[in-house]
Amino acid sequence: MDISKIKENLAVYAEGRGGLDGASDVHIGNVDGLEGDQYVKFTKHSKQGAPQSEPSWFPVSWIRAVDESAVFLNKNIDEVTSELMDQSPGA
């Protein structure tokens, strides 16, 4: 994957609960930037859609696709919620 396509403010989407064959992707936040070439730092959104103040991180390996407007993850919303990192991986 070409990580140079990952830009600040891109929307981040997890797979819907039904996977690719089920529910639509779920907007979970927006990219803040890359940390090295292994992790994406992003700001999560609450269930009401408001940005939360503390950033989170996920590995680049979770990304299934990137286009000009969004990053799409290969994890569903439940997996993302339970596996996100709330501290910088370099800390």
Buried (B, 14 or more C-beta within 10 A) or exposed (E): EEEEEBEEEBBBBBBBEEEEEEEEBBEBBBBBEBBEEEBBBBBBBEEEEEEEEEBBBBEBEBBBEBEEEBBBBBBBBEBBEEEBBEEEEEE
